[in-house]
Amino acid sequence: MRETKLWTWFMLAGLVILVLLGLHMLVAHMGGLTGIGVTHRNADSVAEVNSQARDAGLLYPIVYLILLAAALFHGLYGLRVILFELGLKMGAQKAVNALLLLLGLGLFGFGSWGIFAAHALYAGRG
């Protein structure tokens, strides 16, 4: 039952990645064509001024935080499944679980710090 729940979350995380990464590409890299997320029309959508303007709002950091969580879970759970396919013994499986959990939490903390540090840096600019 537990593995079924984790697999369901794995699939849901893949769907979230597909949608949010698609939106990211549309806004950040095709903003010149769509006009979405481009506050300075005379600059390219990936220009620093437009990136800073997106980071200054609260929507983009939250979306990036969700994307980070989904990507980390999807990737690390996928790695876990691959490692477990090797036929690891129960002790090794527990060690892999603990190691991947610590790695995931550490990377999520570091990524979250980066996301909100950029937001705090540019939120005061107007």
matplotlib code that plots the C-alpha trace (Angstrom):
import matplotlib.pyplot as plt

x = [0.0, 2.8, 4.6, 1.4, 1.0, 4.6, 4.2, 1.1, 3.0, 5.8, 3.4, 1.7, 5.1, 5.9, 2.7, 3.5, 6.9, 5.5, 3.0, 5.3, 8.3, 6.2, 4.9, 8.5, 9.7, 6.7, 7.2, 11.0, 12.2, 9.4, 8.1, 9.3, 6.7, 3.9, 4.4, 3.8, 6.2, 7.9, 7.7, 10.4, 9.3, 12.5, 14.6, 14.7, 12.5, 15.7, 17.3, 18.4, 15.9, 12.9, 14.3, 14.6, 11.1, 9.7, 11.7, 10.4, 6.8, 5.6, 4.0, 7.2, 9.1, 6.2, 5.9, 9.6, 9.4, 6.7, 8.7, 11.8, 9.9, 8.3, 11.6, 13.5, 10.8, 10.5, 14.2, 15.1, 12.2, 13.2, 16.7, 15.4, 13.4, 16.4, 18.6, 16.0, 15.8, 19.4, 18.0, 19.4, 18.9, 16.6, 19.4, 20.8, 17.3, 16.9, 20.3, 19.3, 16.0, 17.7, 20.4, 18.0, 15.7, 18.6, 19.9, 16.4, 15.8, 19.3, 18.8, 15.3, 16.6, 19.4, 17.2, 14.5, 17.1, 18.2, 14.7, 13.7, 17.1, 16.5, 13.0, 14.2, 16.9, 14.7, 11.4, 12.4, 13.3, 10.5]
y = [0.0, 2.4, 1.8, 2.4, 5.8, 6.7, 5.6, 7.7, 10.7, 10.0, 10.1, 13.3, 14.9, 14.1, 15.8, 18.8, 19.0, 18.8, 21.7, 24.0, 23.5, 24.1, 27.4, 28.3, 27.8, 29.8, 32.7, 32.9, 31.8, 32.6, 35.8, 37.8, 36.1, 35.7, 38.9, 36.9, 37.7, 40.5, 43.8, 45.6, 45.2, 46.6, 43.8, 40.1, 37.8, 36.2, 39.6, 40.3, 43.1, 40.8, 37.9, 40.3, 41.6, 38.0, 37.2, 40.3, 39.1, 36.3, 34.1, 33.0, 32.0, 29.9, 28.2, 27.6, 26.1, 23.7, 22.8, 22.2, 19.9, 18.0, 17.6, 16.5, 13.9, 12.6, 12.3, 10.9, 8.4, 7.3, 6.7, 4.8, 2.5, 1.9, 1.1, -1.2, -3.1, -4.2, -6.5, -4.8, -6.4, -4.7, -3.0, -1.5, -0.4, 1.4, 3.1, 4.2, 5.5, 7.5, 8.8, 9.9, 11.5, 13.5, 14.4, 15.5, 17.6, 19.2, 20.1, 21.4, 23.6, 24.9, 25.5, 27.2, 29.5, 30.5, 31.1, 33.3, 35.0, 36.1, 37.2, 39.2, 40.8, 42.0, 42.6, 46.0, 47.3, 48.8]
z = [0.0, 0.9, -2.4, -4.3, -2.6, -3.4, -7.0, -7.3, -5.9, -8.3, -11.3, -9.9, -9.4, -13.1, -14.2, -12.0, -13.5, -17.0, -16.4, -14.4, -16.5, -19.6, -18.0, -17.1, -20.6, -21.9, -19.6, -19.1, -22.5, -24.9, -23.2, -26.1, -28.3, -25.8, -23.8, -20.6, -17.7, -19.6, -17.8, -19.8, -23.5, -24.9, -23.2, -24.0, -21.8, -20.4, -19.7, -16.2, -15.7, -16.6, -14.5, -11.5, -12.1, -12.0, -8.9, -7.1, -7.3, -4.9, -7.6, -9.3, -6.2, -5.0, -8.4, -8.4, -4.9, -6.0, -9.1, -7.0, -4.6, -7.4, -9.3, -6.2, -5.2, -8.8, -9.3, -6.0, -5.9, -9.4, -8.2, -5.2, -7.5, -9.7, -6.7, -5.2, -8.5, -7.8, -5.1, -2.0, 1.3, 3.9, 5.8, 2.6, 1.5, 4.8, 4.4, 0.8, 2.1, 4.9, 2.5, -0.2, 2.4, 3.9, 0.4, -0.7, 2.4, 2.1, -1.6, -0.9, 1.8, -0.3, -3.3, -1.2, 0.3, -3.2, -4.4, -1.5, -1.3, -4.9, -4.0, -1.0, -3.0, -5.8, -3.9, -2.7, -6.1, -8.0]

ax = plt.figure().add_subplot(projection="3d")
ax.plot(x, y, z, "-o")
ax.set_aspect("equal")
plt.show()
